[in-house]
Amino acid sequence: MSLKIEEIKNDNKHTLKLIGELDIETYKLVENYVSKFIEEKEEDLFVDGESLDFIDSMGLGVLITVLKKVNEKNKDIYISNLKPSIKKLFFLTNLDKLFKMEE
Amino acid sequence: MKKKEIVKLSIPNSINYLSIARLSAASIAAENGYDVEEIDDIKLSVWEACNSIMINSNNNINENITIKFNIYDEKIKIKIKSTKKETVNKIIIDEMVDITKAFEDGLNKMIIESLMDKVIIDKKDGKITEIKMLKFKKEQ
């Protein structure tokens, strides 16, 4: 079980594609990657969840942590293409109200 | 409400074995006629519960995590607790400060309580020692 992050640049818009599982074993990878991203770029962050197969409370927790950092720069995190089982978790935990959820 | 079967699983108190618990839970739920959404609910709840107990025991490798599935026709009861091993080994505590953050915030508890039909969390000295949960099968 692992996580891979692909960065896609399109018209000055950076999208991070999460591939695999974001959980207690992999959350540090996202934390480090996004922290570096925020240091280098002052822009909104787009997350593509199409290939995200699993997320747990640690995965959600790390997204909240990086959202706080992004918000400090008056930017947002946009999350799209989540699988229904993962989208359900965002709604159950009210995190859909914190992130910009896109279809 | 006749009890059909019991499955017991014991894993070391290490996140490296969480996937075994999750996949076993998914397999048991699938074998007993739960639909895809219910299987997702059960496997994530088992993952979160095991993880929570591991963290509350400070990843003490002197303990194993026992997961017991009581399978009925219309429901599944799952009991997860830590059990001491006979041998004495050293205690490993790693990155607990970061890891416990999400649990202090109660995110995992919120997830389990949202996904399962009934959840009982037992604590001793403020630490979670046992989680019992129940999931009814949707009516066909």
gemmi code that builds the backbone of each chain (N, CA, C; Angstrom):
import gemmi

chains = {
    "A": [
        ("MET", (0.856, -1.178, 0.000), (0.000, 0.000, 0.000), (0.901, 1.241, 0.000)),
        ("SER", (0.672, 2.138, -0.934), (1.550, 3.296, -1.009), (0.801, 4.473, -1.638)),
        ("LEU", (1.503, 5.583, -1.659), (0.920, 6.775, -2.268), (1.952, 7.399, -3.202)),
        ("LYS", (1.466, 7.831, -4.353), (2.327, 8.523, -5.296), (1.684, 9.883, -5.571)),
        ("ILE", (2.521, 10.923, -5.670), (1.980, 12.253, -5.976), (2.511, 12.696, -7.333)),
        ("GLU", (1.599, 13.038, -8.222), (2.006, 13.552, -9.539), (1.616, 15.016, -9.613)),
        ("GLU", (2.548, 15.866, -10.035), (2.231, 17.299, -10.161), (1.979, 17.621, -11.629)),
        ("ILE", (0.816, 18.175, -11.896), (0.459, 18.499, -13.280), (0.306, 20.014, -13.392)),
        ("LYS", (1.032, 20.634, -14.327), (0.938, 22.088, -14.512), (0.173, 22.376, -15.789)),
        ("ASN", (-0.841, 23.218, -15.648), (-1.685, 23.532, -16.788), (-2.170, 24.975, -16.676)),
        ("ASP", (-1.765, 25.849, -17.602), (-2.182, 27.267, -17.569), (-1.973, 27.885, -16.185)),
        ("ASN", (-0.780, 27.796, -15.669), (-0.433, 28.344, -14.357), (-1.244, 27.749, -13.207)),
        ("LYS", (-1.892, 26.637, -13.474), (-2.660, 25.973, -12.415), (-1.953, 24.656, -12.073)),
        ("HIS", (-1.597, 24.527, -10.808), (-0.902, 23.313, -10.380), (-1.896, 22.340, -9.749)),
        ("THR", (-1.896, 21.141, -10.269), (-2.763, 20.108, -9.710), (-1.907, 18.978, -9.173)),
        ("LEU", (-2.230, 18.567, -7.958), (-1.557, 17.404, -7.391), (-2.479, 16.206, -7.529)),
        ("LYS", (-2.020, 15.213, -8.237), (-2.822, 13.999, -8.389), (-2.339, 12.971, -7.371)),
        ("LEU", (-3.263, 12.562, -6.501), (-2.911, 11.574, -5.470), (-3.261, 10.184, -5.979)),
        ("ILE", (-2.265, 9.321, -6.020), (-2.475, 7.973, -6.561), (-2.164, 6.950, -5.474)),
        ("GLY", (-3.193, 6.218, -5.058), (-2.971, 5.191, -4.031), (-3.742, 5.472, -2.763)),
        ("GLU", (-3.070, 5.361, -1.621), (-3.753, 5.449, -0.339), (-3.142, 6.544, 0.545)),
        ("LEU", (-3.984, 7.425, 1.042), (-3.524, 8.491, 1.941), (-3.956, 8.107, 3.351)),
        ("ASP", (-2.991, 7.621, 4.123), (-3.333, 7.100, 5.448), (-2.166, 7.294, 6.421)),
        ("ILE", (-2.224, 6.598, 7.522), (-1.220, 6.770, 8.577), (0.191, 6.405, 8.098)),
        ("GLU", (0.259, 5.601, 7.049), (1.575, 5.207, 6.540), (2.127, 6.202, 5.525)),
        ("THR", (1.261, 7.003, 4.918), (1.711, 7.842, 3.800), (1.484, 9.344, 3.991)),
        ("TYR", (0.827, 9.714, 5.089), (0.417, 11.110, 5.224), (1.593, 12.101, 5.246)),
        ("LYS", (2.751, 11.621, 5.759), (3.929, 12.505, 5.839), (4.376, 12.966, 4.455)),
        ("LEU", (4.181, 12.083, 3.485), (4.563, 12.388, 2.106), (3.795, 13.622, 1.610)),
        ("VAL", (2.498, 13.651, 1.889), (1.663, 14.783, 1.465), (2.040, 16.039, 2.251)),
        ("GLU", (2.244, 15.861, 3.547), (2.593, 17.008, 4.388), (3.885, 17.669, 3.885)),
        ("ASN", (4.893, 16.867, 3.625), (6.175, 17.403, 3.158), (6.059, 18.011, 1.771)),
        ("TYR", (5.347, 17.319, 0.893), (5.213, 17.780, -0.491), (4.479, 19.121, -0.549)),
        ("VAL", (3.372, 19.189, 0.159), (2.552, 20.416, 0.092), (3.244, 21.574, 0.826)),
        ("SER", (3.923, 21.268, 1.923), (4.646, 22.329, 2.638), (5.674, 22.975, 1.712)),
        ("LYS", (6.370, 22.155, 0.956), (7.372, 22.654, 0.010), (6.670, 23.448, -1.108)),
        ("PHE", (5.566, 22.927, -1.571), (4.791, 23.571, -2.634), (4.359, 24.987, -2.194)),
        ("ILE", (3.882, 25.077, -0.956), (3.394, 26.358, -0.443), (4.535, 27.368, -0.291)),
        ("GLU", (5.679, 26.862, 0.123), (6.846, 27.751, 0.276), (7.244, 28.369, -1.058)),
        ("GLU", (7.131, 27.565, -2.108), (7.615, 28.001, -3.423), (6.576, 28.799, -4.219)),
        ("LYS", (5.292, 28.494, -4.008), (4.253, 29.102, -4.856), (3.125, 29.692, -4.014)),
        ("GLU", (2.744, 30.899, -4.346), (1.602, 31.506, -3.660), (0.402, 31.427, -4.579)),
        ("GLU", (-0.223, 30.293, -4.599), (-1.391, 30.121, -5.458), (-2.302, 29.042, -4.881)),
        ("ASP", (-3.525, 28.987, -5.438), (-4.447, 27.942, -4.986), (-3.875, 26.575, -5.333)),
        ("LEU", (-4.261, 25.603, -4.530), (-3.780, 24.245, -4.761), (-4.957, 23.365, -5.194)),
        ("PHE", (-4.759, 22.669, -6.285), (-5.817, 21.785, -6.801), (-5.403, 20.326, -6.573)),
        ("VAL", (-6.304, 19.569, -5.991), (-6.020, 18.153, -5.715), (-6.982, 17.292, -6.540)),
        ("ASP", (-6.404, 16.409, -7.340), (-7.218, 15.488, -8.128), (-7.275, 14.141, -7.403)),
        ("GLY", (-8.475, 13.754, -6.971), (-8.618, 12.518, -6.188), (-9.095, 11.327, -6.991)),
        ("GLU", (-9.002, 11.439, -8.314), (-9.525, 10.357, -9.167), (-8.881, 8.997, -8.858)),
        ("SER", (-7.599, 9.025, -8.562), (-6.882, 7.760, -8.338), (-6.582, 7.520, -6.860)),
        ("LEU", (-7.285, 8.255, -6.005), (-7.123, 8.036, -4.562), (-8.068, 6.904, -4.145)),
        ("ASP", (-7.490, 5.818, -3.680), (-8.294, 4.617, -3.405), (-8.770, 4.526, -1.961)),
        ("PHE", (-8.047, 5.181, -1.045), (-8.385, 5.016, 0.368), (-7.882, 6.221, 1.143)),
        ("ILE", (-8.661, 6.654, 2.118), (-8.193, 7.726, 3.015), (-8.685, 7.400, 4.424)),
        ("ASP", (-7.865, 7.680, 5.425), (-8.299, 7.460, 6.806), (-8.259, 8.788, 7.569)),
        ("SER", (-8.448, 8.726, 8.888), (-8.512, 9.970, 9.659), (-7.184, 10.730, 9.617)),
        ("MET", (-6.075, 9.995, 9.518), (-4.778, 10.674, 9.417), (-4.650, 11.394, 8.086)),
        ("GLY", (-5.168, 10.772, 7.034), (-5.150, 11.397, 5.709), (-5.985, 12.665, 5.706)),
        ("LEU", (-7.173, 12.588, 6.317), (-8.025, 13.784, 6.409), (-7.330, 14.834, 7.281)),
        ("GLY", (-6.704, 14.349, 8.364), (-6.020, 15.264, 9.288), (-4.902, 16.040, 8.609)),
        ("VAL", (-4.147, 15.366, 7.753), (-3.034, 16.054, 7.098), (-3.562, 17.063, 6.055)),
        ("LEU", (-4.695, 16.754, 5.463), (-5.277, 17.722, 4.521), (-5.713, 18.988, 5.268)),
        ("ILE", (-6.237, 18.797, 6.484), (-6.621, 19.958, 7.296), (-5.376, 20.779, 7.655)),
        ("THR", (-4.310, 20.078, 8.020), (-3.057, 20.758, 8.375), (-2.542, 21.612, 7.214)),
        ("VAL", (-2.512, 21.034, 6.025), (-1.985, 21.803, 4.888), (-2.970, 22.888, 4.453)),
        ("LEU", (-4.262, 22.653, 4.670), (-5.235, 23.698, 4.334), (-4.999, 24.949, 5.182)),
        ("LYS", (-4.680, 24.716, 6.470), (-4.395, 25.860, 7.353), (-3.232, 26.674, 6.808)),
        ("LYS", (-2.194, 25.979, 6.335), (-1.019, 26.672, 5.798), (-1.370, 27.433, 4.521)),
        ("VAL", (-2.182, 26.812, 3.678), (-2.579, 27.454, 2.416), (-3.457, 28.687, 2.706)),
        ("ASN", (-4.373, 28.511, 3.661), (-5.272, 29.617, 4.032), (-4.507, 30.813, 4.595)),
        ("GLU", (-3.383, 30.532, 5.274), (-2.562, 31.624, 5.814), (-2.064, 32.549, 4.706)),
        ("LYS", (-1.979, 32.016, 3.510), (-1.560, 32.820, 2.355), (-2.768, 33.285, 1.538)),
        ("ASN", (-3.935, 33.235, 2.171), (-5.195, 33.626, 1.525), (-5.474, 32.834, 0.252)),
        ("LYS", (-5.091, 31.598, 0.261), (-5.367, 30.715, -0.871), (-6.227, 29.548, -0.388)),
        ("ASP", (-6.708, 28.769, -1.355), (-7.592, 27.651, -1.014), (-7.103, 26.338, -1.604)),
        ("ILE", (-7.687, 25.257, -1.103), (-7.438, 23.944, -1.702), (-8.733, 23.477, -2.369)),
        ("TYR", (-8.630, 23.148, -3.639), (-9.766, 22.647, -4.410), (-9.586, 21.141, -4.601)),
        ("ILE", (-10.612, 20.392, -4.251), (-10.511, 18.928, -4.372), (-11.558, 18.434, -5.368)),
        ("SER", (-11.106, 17.619, -6.308), (-12.044, 17.149, -7.339), (-11.914, 15.647, -7.574)),
        ("ASN", (-12.925, 15.108, -8.263), (-12.916, 13.704, -8.747), (-12.781, 12.646, -7.659)),
        ("LEU", (-13.280, 12.942, -6.479), (-13.179, 11.933, -5.412), (-14.135, 10.777, -5.667)),
        ("LYS", (-13.707, 9.595, -5.281), (-14.595, 8.432, -5.385), (-15.711, 8.585, -4.346)),
        ("PRO", (-16.897, 8.021, -4.633), (-18.039, 8.207, -3.712), (-17.738, 7.833, -2.262)),
        ("SER", (-16.993, 6.744, -2.046), (-16.723, 6.311, -0.657), (-15.847, 7.324, 0.078)),
        ("ILE", (-14.991, 8.012, -0.647), (-14.114, 9.009, -0.018), (-14.848, 10.342, 0.135)),
        ("LYS", (-15.629, 10.680, -0.891), (-16.419, 11.920, -0.805), (-17.372, 11.854, 0.403)),
        ("LYS", (-17.903, 10.665, 0.631), (-18.818, 10.465, 1.763), (-18.149, 10.850, 3.096)),
        ("LEU", (-16.866, 10.523, 3.229), (-16.138, 10.859, 4.461), (-16.018, 12.367, 4.655)),
        ("PHE", (-15.801, 13.088, 3.557), (-15.713, 14.547, 3.645), (-17.047, 15.130, 4.134)),
        ("PHE", (-18.143, 14.546, 3.663), (-19.447, 15.046, 4.079), (-19.751, 14.661, 5.533)),
        ("LEU", (-19.418, 13.422, 5.895), (-19.692, 12.958, 7.268), (-18.940, 13.774, 8.306)),
        ("THR", (-17.741, 14.224, 7.936), (-16.908, 14.954, 8.894), (-17.009, 16.477, 8.705)),
        ("ASN", (-17.907, 16.870, 7.813), (-18.127, 18.300, 7.507), (-16.913, 18.979, 6.867)),
        ("LEU", (-15.974, 18.191, 6.402), (-14.793, 18.784, 5.762), (-15.127, 19.362, 4.390)),
        ("ASP", (-16.271, 18.963, 3.855), (-16.700, 19.537, 2.560), (-16.934, 21.039, 2.685)),
        ("LYS", (-17.117, 21.499, 3.934), (-17.354, 22.931, 4.139), (-16.034, 23.703, 4.233)),
        ("LEU", (-14.956, 22.990, 4.539), (-13.657, 23.644, 4.657), (-12.942, 23.727, 3.300)),
        ("PHE", (-13.053, 22.642, 2.542), (-12.374, 22.602, 1.245), (-13.331, 23.046, 0.146)),
        ("LYS", (-12.751, 23.464, -0.971), (-13.571, 23.774, -2.143), (-13.756, 22.466, -2.911)),
        ("MET", (-14.927, 21.910, -2.795), (-15.180, 20.602, -3.433), (-15.693, 20.808, -4.858)),
        ("GLU", (-15.036, 20.120, -5.782), (-15.466, 20.209, -7.174), (-15.844, 18.825, -7.672)),
        ("GLU", (-16.690, 18.778, -8.674), (-17.091, 17.485, -9.247), (-15.969, 16.935, -10.104)),
    ],
    "B": [
        ("MET", (-31.873, -14.319, 14.494), (-30.671, -13.737, 15.077), (-29.672, -14.816, 15.484)),
        ("LYS", (-29.725, -15.924, 14.769), (-28.840, -17.045, 15.093), (-27.402, -16.711, 14.709)),
        ("LYS", (-26.486, -17.001, 15.645), (-25.089, -16.730, 15.334), (-24.575, -17.751, 14.332)),
        ("LYS", (-23.957, -17.256, 13.302), (-23.465, -18.167, 12.269), (-22.029, -18.599, 12.562)),
        ("GLU", (-21.164, -17.588, 12.632), (-19.740, -17.925, 12.729), (-18.967, -16.895, 13.537)),
        ("ILE", (-17.798, -17.311, 14.001), (-16.883, -16.389, 14.687), (-15.533, -16.447, 13.970)),
        ("VAL", (-14.984, -15.273, 13.725), (-13.626, -15.210, 13.166), (-12.785, -14.377, 14.112)),
        ("LYS", (-11.631, -14.914, 14.488), (-10.715, -14.172, 15.369), (-9.400, -13.926, 14.650)),
        ("LEU", (-8.903, -12.720, 14.819), (-7.657, -12.362, 14.159), (-6.784, -11.641, 15.186)),
        ("SER", (-5.527, -11.986, 15.233), (-4.605, -11.307, 16.145), (-3.423, -10.779, 15.341)),
        ("ILE", (-3.192, -9.475, 15.475), (-2.088, -8.873, 14.713), (-1.135, -8.152, 15.675)),
        ("PRO", (0.136, -8.056, 15.310), (1.066, -7.285, 16.151), (0.637, -5.819, 16.250)),
        ("ASN", (1.011, -5.197, 17.337), (0.643, -3.803, 17.570), (1.535, -2.876, 16.740)),
        ("SER", (1.314, -2.907, 15.441), (2.140, -2.119, 14.527), (1.307, -1.731, 13.318)),
        ("ILE", (1.476, -0.482, 12.878), (0.674, -0.031, 11.736), (0.982, -0.838, 10.482)),
        ("ASN", (2.114, -1.536, 10.472), (2.448, -2.361, 9.302), (1.430, -3.478, 9.071)),
        ("TYR", (0.672, -3.811, 10.117), (-0.280, -4.913, 9.997), (-1.731, -4.438, 9.876)),
        ("LEU", (-1.926, -3.112, 9.827), (-3.291, -2.583, 9.731), (-4.003, -3.059, 8.469)),
        ("SER", (-3.245, -3.173, 7.385), (-3.860, -3.591, 6.117), (-4.439, -4.993, 6.214)),
        ("ILE", (-3.795, -5.847, 7.010), (-4.309, -7.211, 7.179), (-5.689, -7.167, 7.837)),
        ("ALA", (-5.803, -6.318, 8.873), (-7.094, -6.183, 9.554), (-8.159, -5.646, 8.604)),
        ("ARG", (-7.769, -4.647, 7.821), (-8.728, -4.015, 6.905), (-9.182, -4.995, 5.816)),
        ("LEU", (-8.235, -5.671, 5.222), (-8.580, -6.590, 4.135), (-9.382, -7.786, 4.648)),
        ("SER", (-9.051, -8.230, 5.858), (-9.819, -9.344, 6.450), (-11.258, -8.913, 6.710)),
        ("ALA", (-11.417, -7.696, 7.233), (-12.765, -7.184, 7.509), (-13.571, -7.091, 6.213)),
        ("ALA", (-12.933, -6.602, 5.161), (-13.614, -6.469, 3.871), (-14.013, -7.841, 3.334)),
        ("SER", (-13.116, -8.787, 3.470), (-13.374, -10.132, 2.968), (-14.532, -10.800, 3.729)),
        ("ILE", (-14.527, -10.631, 5.056), (-15.590, -11.231, 5.881), (-16.944, -10.591, 5.551)),
        ("ALA", (-16.935, -9.267, 5.399), (-18.194, -8.566, 5.079), (-18.709, -9.003, 3.707)),
        ("ALA", (-17.808, -9.111, 2.742), (-18.214, -9.515, 1.389), (-18.765, -10.942, 1.399)),
        ("GLU", (-18.091, -11.798, 2.135), (-18.508, -13.211, 2.214), (-19.899, -13.345, 2.815)),
        ("ASN", (-20.278, -12.369, 3.659), (-21.563, -12.459, 4.343), (-22.631, -11.552, 3.750)),
        ("GLY", (-22.446, -11.157, 2.529), (-23.508, -10.518, 1.764), (-23.672, -9.025, 1.927)),
        ("TYR", (-22.703, -8.332, 2.498), (-22.794, -6.874, 2.592), (-22.501, -6.268, 1.221)),
        ("ASP", (-23.129, -5.118, 0.932), (-22.879, -4.509, -0.379), (-21.592, -3.674, -0.337)),
        ("VAL", (-21.231, -3.149, -1.495), (-19.930, -2.480, -1.627), (-19.790, -1.311, -0.645)),
        ("GLU", (-20.855, -0.526, -0.489), (-20.788, 0.632, 0.404), (-20.615, 0.187, 1.862)),
        ("GLU", (-21.349, -0.854, 2.228), (-21.248, -1.373, 3.601), (-19.855, -1.955, 3.869)),
        ("ILE", (-19.309, -2.612, 2.858), (-17.958, -3.190, 3.003), (-16.940, -2.065, 3.227)),
        ("ASP", (-17.074, -0.994, 2.457), (-16.184, 0.165, 2.644), (-16.310, 0.718, 4.067)),
        ("ASP", (-17.546, 0.814, 4.562), (-17.788, 1.336, 5.918), (-17.114, 0.455, 6.968)),
        ("ILE", (-17.292, -0.853, 6.816), (-16.762, -1.796, 7.812), (-15.239, -1.807, 7.792)),
        ("LYS", (-14.659, -1.843, 6.609), (-13.191, -1.957, 6.571), (-12.518, -0.680, 7.081)),
        ("LEU", (-13.104, 0.481, 6.790), (-12.512, 1.717, 7.311), (-12.686, 1.799, 8.829)),
        ("SER", (-13.845, 1.364, 9.325), (-14.091, 1.416, 10.771), (-13.129, 0.493, 11.521)),
        ("VAL", (-12.875, -0.690, 10.968), (-11.927, -1.619, 11.599), (-10.526, -1.014, 11.578)),
        ("TRP", (-10.157, -0.430, 10.470), (-8.842, 0.233, 10.344), (-8.697, 1.322, 11.401)),
        ("GLU", (-9.717, 2.187, 11.506), (-9.661, 3.305, 12.449), (-9.634, 2.816, 13.897)),
        ("ALA", (-10.431, 1.782, 14.171), (-10.499, 1.273, 15.549), (-9.168, 0.630, 15.955)),
        ("CYS", (-8.602, -0.176, 15.067), (-7.299, -0.803, 15.364), (-6.246, 0.275, 15.576)),
        ("ASN", (-6.255, 1.234, 14.685), (-5.286, 2.324, 14.746), (-5.410, 3.101, 16.057)),
        ("SER", (-6.649, 3.342, 16.446), (-6.909, 4.088, 17.673), (-6.379, 3.332, 18.893)),
        ("ILE", (-6.624, 2.032, 18.925), (-6.151, 1.231, 20.065), (-4.628, 1.144, 20.060)),
        ("MET", (-4.037, 1.029, 18.887), (-2.566, 0.995, 18.796), (-1.966, 2.286, 19.360)),
        ("ILE", (-2.548, 3.401, 18.969), (-2.013, 4.685, 19.418), (-2.222, 4.873, 20.919)),
        ("ASN", (-3.373, 4.428, 21.404), (-3.637, 4.565, 22.833), (-2.764, 3.654, 23.684)),
        ("SER", (-2.180, 2.639, 23.071), (-1.246, 1.795, 23.831), (0.192, 2.167, 23.494)),
        ("ASN", (0.358, 3.346, 22.897), (1.691, 3.850, 22.527), (2.482, 2.860, 21.686)),
        ("ASN", (1.791, 2.151, 20.793), (2.422, 1.134, 19.942), (3.281, 0.165, 20.749)),
        ("ASN", (2.746, -0.243, 21.902), (3.466, -1.155, 22.782), (3.565, -2.540, 22.142)),
        ("ILE", (4.789, -2.937, 21.766), (4.912, -4.204, 21.053), (4.798, -5.416, 21.972)),
        ("ASN", (4.587, -5.157, 23.290), (4.277, -6.278, 24.177), (2.815, -6.684, 24.058)),
        ("GLU", (2.071, -5.933, 23.267), (0.653, -6.226, 23.123), (0.331, -6.575, 21.679)),
        ("ASN", (-0.625, -7.466, 21.518), (-1.187, -7.727, 20.200), (-2.565, -7.083, 20.129)),
        ("ILE", (-3.056, -6.884, 18.927), (-4.420, -6.393, 18.750), (-5.278, -7.572, 18.312)),
        ("THR", (-6.350, -7.807, 19.061), (-7.244, -8.911, 18.718), (-8.533, -8.358, 18.122)),
        ("ILE", (-8.903, -8.902, 16.997), (-10.146, -8.477, 16.334), (-11.046, -9.707, 16.253)),
        ("LYS", (-12.215, -9.587, 16.856), (-13.142, -10.723, 16.852), (-14.409, -10.324, 16.097)),
        ("PHE", (-14.734, -11.096, 15.096), (-15.943, -10.857, 14.299), (-16.990, -11.888, 14.704)),
        ("ASN", (-18.108, -11.418, 15.237), (-19.260, -12.290, 15.494), (-20.248, -12.068, 14.360)),
        ("ILE", (-20.445, -13.087, 13.575), (-21.238, -12.918, 12.354), (-22.621, -13.539, 12.541)),
        ("TYR", (-23.640, -12.728, 12.320), (-25.023, -13.185, 12.390), (-25.626, -13.069, 10.984)),
        ("ASP", (-26.862, -13.546, 10.851), (-27.515, -13.441, 9.537), (-27.666, -11.998, 9.100)),
        ("GLU", (-28.092, -11.136, 10.044), (-28.472, -9.781, 9.659), (-27.503, -8.705, 10.151)),
        ("LYS", (-26.458, -9.129, 10.869), (-25.535, -8.126, 11.409), (-24.160, -8.736, 11.671)),
        ("ILE", (-23.221, -7.865, 11.911), (-21.883, -8.317, 12.288), (-21.436, -7.481, 13.492)),
        ("LYS", (-20.955, -8.195, 14.526), (-20.436, -7.491, 15.705), (-18.922, -7.630, 15.684)),
        ("ILE", (-18.243, -6.523, 15.914), (-16.778, -6.555, 15.857), (-16.221, -6.014, 17.175)),
        ("LYS", (-15.351, -6.802, 17.788), (-14.738, -6.358, 19.048), (-13.221, -6.272, 18.836)),
        ("ILE", (-12.659, -5.124, 19.144), (-11.223, -4.928, 18.934), (-10.581, -4.496, 20.249)),
        ("LYS", (-9.551, -5.214, 20.659), (-8.882, -4.820, 21.900), (-7.412, -5.217, 21.861)),
        ("SER", (-6.661, -4.625, 22.756), (-5.247, -4.989, 22.834), (-5.092, -6.080, 23.884)),
        ("THR", (-4.207, -7.012, 23.599), (-3.947, -8.105, 24.534), (-2.448, -8.240, 24.719)),
        ("LYS", (-2.066, -8.497, 25.956), (-0.629, -8.592, 26.251), (-0.043, -9.912, 25.757)),
        ("LYS", (1.156, -9.815, 25.196), (1.871, -11.032, 24.818), (2.645, -11.533, 26.038)),
        ("GLU", (3.055, -12.772, 26.002), (3.770, -13.330, 27.144), (5.209, -12.843, 27.207)),
        ("THR", (5.820, -12.693, 26.045), (7.214, -12.262, 26.030), (7.307, -10.766, 26.310)),
        ("VAL", (8.426, -10.354, 26.864), (8.614, -8.941, 27.184), (9.607, -8.327, 26.194)),
        ("ASN", (9.156, -7.347, 25.484), (10.028, -6.674, 24.530), (10.098, -5.200, 24.877)),
        ("LYS", (10.953, -4.493, 24.180), (11.046, -3.064, 24.452), (9.851, -2.317, 23.848)),
        ("ILE", (9.616, -1.153, 24.359), (8.483, -0.347, 23.901), (8.957, 0.654, 22.850)),
        ("ILE", (8.230, 0.702, 21.767), (8.589, 1.651, 20.712), (7.559, 2.780, 20.677)),
        ("ILE", (8.033, 3.993, 20.760), (7.136, 5.138, 20.606), (7.718, 5.998, 19.494)),
        ("ASP", (7.005, 6.125, 18.393), (7.563, 6.894, 17.285), (6.534, 7.881, 16.727)),
        ("GLU", (6.949, 9.087, 16.585), (6.145, 10.128, 15.959), (4.746, 10.253, 16.568)),
        ("MET", (4.642, 9.923, 17.848), (3.325, 9.924, 18.466), (2.729, 11.329, 18.575)),
        ("VAL", (3.597, 12.297, 18.689), (3.081, 13.657, 18.857), (2.227, 14.046, 17.651)),
        ("ASP", (2.759, 13.802, 16.451), (2.014, 14.132, 15.241), (0.787, 13.242, 15.084)),
        ("ILE", (1.031, 11.958, 15.276), (-0.010, 10.981, 14.975), (-1.225, 11.129, 15.883)),
        ("THR", (-0.988, 11.436, 17.132), (-2.121, 11.517, 18.056), (-3.004, 12.737, 17.799)),
        ("LYS", (-2.502, 13.683, 17.043), (-3.247, 14.925, 16.826), (-4.653, 14.656, 16.267)),
        ("ALA", (-4.701, 13.849, 15.213), (-5.994, 13.590, 14.584), (-6.931, 12.859, 15.532)),
        ("PHE", (-6.345, 12.044, 16.407), (-7.176, 11.276, 17.318), (-7.673, 12.122, 18.476)),
        ("GLU", (-6.814, 13.052, 18.916), (-7.272, 13.979, 19.952), (-8.446, 14.790, 19.427)),
        ("ASP", (-8.385, 15.115, 18.159), (-9.448, 15.899, 17.555), (-10.727, 15.086, 17.362)),
        ("GLY", (-10.620, 13.778, 17.551), (-11.815, 12.948, 17.494), (-12.301, 12.613, 16.105)),
        ("LEU", (-11.441, 12.851, 15.112), (-11.847, 12.590, 13.736), (-12.117, 11.102, 13.518)),
        ("ASN", (-11.275, 10.264, 14.084), (-11.461, 8.821, 13.862), (-12.728, 8.316, 14.546)),
        ("LYS", (-13.000, 8.870, 15.737), (-14.218, 8.477, 16.465), (-15.462, 8.897, 15.662)),
        ("MET", (-15.383, 10.098, 15.118), (-16.497, 10.612, 14.326), (-16.746, 9.715, 13.106)),
        ("ILE", (-15.657, 9.267, 12.477), (-15.779, 8.418, 11.287), (-16.420, 7.079, 11.656)),
        ("ILE", (-15.897, 6.459, 12.716), (-16.428, 5.141, 13.106), (-17.908, 5.258, 13.478)),
        ("GLU", (-18.237, 6.281, 14.263), (-19.631, 6.422, 14.706), (-20.571, 6.749, 13.547)),
        ("SER", (-20.037, 7.395, 12.521), (-20.873, 7.711, 11.363), (-21.100, 6.491, 10.482)),
        ("LEU", (-20.112, 5.624, 10.404), (-20.185, 4.509, 9.452), (-20.833, 3.258, 10.038)),
        ("MET", (-20.727, 3.075, 11.366), (-21.277, 1.865, 11.976), (-22.614, 2.194, 12.647)),
        ("ASP", (-23.407, 1.156, 12.929), (-24.727, 1.388, 13.517), (-24.675, 1.560, 15.031)),
        ("LYS", (-23.694, 0.941, 15.677), (-23.549, 1.116, 17.122), (-22.067, 1.006, 17.475)),
        ("VAL", (-21.606, 1.881, 18.346), (-20.194, 1.858, 18.727), (-20.079, 2.056, 20.242)),
        ("ILE", (-19.317, 1.183, 20.892), (-19.041, 1.352, 22.326), (-17.522, 1.418, 22.495)),
        ("ILE", (-17.057, 2.481, 23.117), (-15.622, 2.642, 23.310), (-15.314, 2.547, 24.802)),
        ("ASP", (-14.503, 1.551, 25.171), (-14.117, 1.386, 26.577), (-12.770, 2.044, 26.818)),
        ("LYS", (-12.688, 2.764, 27.934), (-11.431, 3.429, 28.274), (-10.956, 3.010, 29.652)),
        ("LYS", (-9.649, 3.004, 29.825), (-9.080, 2.759, 31.146), (-7.979, 3.796, 31.345)),
        ("ASP", (-8.032, 4.520, 32.447), (-7.072, 5.598, 32.715), (-6.978, 6.571, 31.538)),
        ("GLY", (-8.126, 6.840, 30.926), (-8.168, 7.814, 29.831), (-7.702, 7.279, 28.488)),
        ("LYS", (-7.298, 6.016, 28.439), (-6.817, 5.417, 27.186), (-7.860, 4.442, 26.645)),
        ("ILE", (-8.041, 4.451, 25.332), (-8.982, 3.520, 24.714), (-8.386, 2.117, 24.745)),
        ("THR", (-9.119, 1.164, 25.343), (-8.602, -0.210, 25.447), (-9.405, -1.186, 24.596)),
        ("GLU", (-10.652, -0.822, 24.325), (-11.483, -1.753, 23.561), (-12.555, -0.978, 22.788)),
        ("ILE", (-12.793, -1.391, 21.567), (-13.860, -0.780, 20.764), (-14.767, -1.897, 20.260)),
        ("LYS", (-16.049, -1.748, 20.560), (-17.022, -2.727, 20.075), (-17.938, -1.997, 19.089)),
        ("MET", (-18.194, -2.620, 17.964), (-19.069, -1.961, 16.999), (-19.932, -2.974, 16.281)),
        ("LEU", (-21.015, -2.467, 15.748), (-22.008, -3.347, 15.141), (-22.505, -2.718, 13.843)),
        ("LYS", (-22.694, -3.567, 12.845), (-23.228, -3.081, 11.570), (-24.318, -4.030, 11.091)),
        ("PHE", (-25.517, -3.476, 10.903), (-26.605, -4.275, 10.352), (-26.472, -4.338, 8.836)),
        ("LYS", (-26.906, -5.460, 8.298), (-26.933, -5.598, 6.847), (-28.184, -4.887, 6.331)),
        ("LYS", (-28.051, -4.193, 5.199), (-29.229, -3.549, 4.608), (-30.229, -4.617, 4.214)),
        ("GLU", (-31.514, -4.278, 4.345), (-32.520, -5.257, 3.936), (-32.460, -5.435, 2.432)),
        ("GLN", (-32.500, -6.685, 2.013), (-32.382, -6.984, 0.568), (-33.657, -6.575, -0.173)),
    ],
}
model = gemmi.Model(1)
for chain_id, residues in chains.items():
    chain = gemmi.Chain(chain_id)
    for i, (resn, *xyz) in enumerate(residues, 1):
        res = gemmi.Residue()
        res.name, res.seqid = resn, gemmi.SeqId(i, " ")
        for name, pos in zip(("N", "CA", "C"), xyz):
            atom = gemmi.Atom()
            atom.name, atom.element = name, gemmi.Element(name[0])
            atom.pos, atom.b_iso = gemmi.Position(*pos), 0.0
            res.add_atom(atom)
        chain.add_residue(res)
    model.add_chain(chain)
structure = gemmi.Structure()
structure.add_model(model)
structure.setup_entities()
